[in-house]
Amino acid sequence: MTVNDPTDTALAVIASILDHPEPHHEPEAAPVVADEKPLVPEMVDASGYQKVGPGPMDAIRFKWVVRHDANDEYYVDETIGENSTPIVSGPMTADAAIRFVDDRSSDAHQRFEQFRNEINGRAATYMMHHDNDEL
């Protein structure tokens, strides 16, 4: 992890609001999320393959989408929230693009869990210290 990694910053924000998630709203359409299982080799076109990162709010959730261009090259658009400018990675092969999305998603989920555990640990420590103050 680097100090200026925007992924770390966004995941820290997500983890910090777990105790105060925004009210649940029914989504207009269910988001398309690929299985965590590896793709079957029969998949011919990776275009449109996507995953959505962890977190309680759409506004700060990561999304990775594979797109295909006219030169038979694949790119991955990585966004945070609905209206952000994508960070584009590529060109790459279809298999490499799928692997890239899977790796980024897996990494984001692992970091999110790490931040969440860290925050939960701090909350528990805070509660222990303040519970003792009341005695």
Secondary structure, DSSP 8 states (H G I E B T S, - for coil): --TT-HHHHHHHHHHHTTTS-------SS------SS---TT----TT-EEE---S-GGG-EEEEEEE-TTS-EEEEEEESSS---EEEEEE-HHHHHHHHHHHHHHHHHHHHHHHHHHHHHHHHHHHHHHHHH-
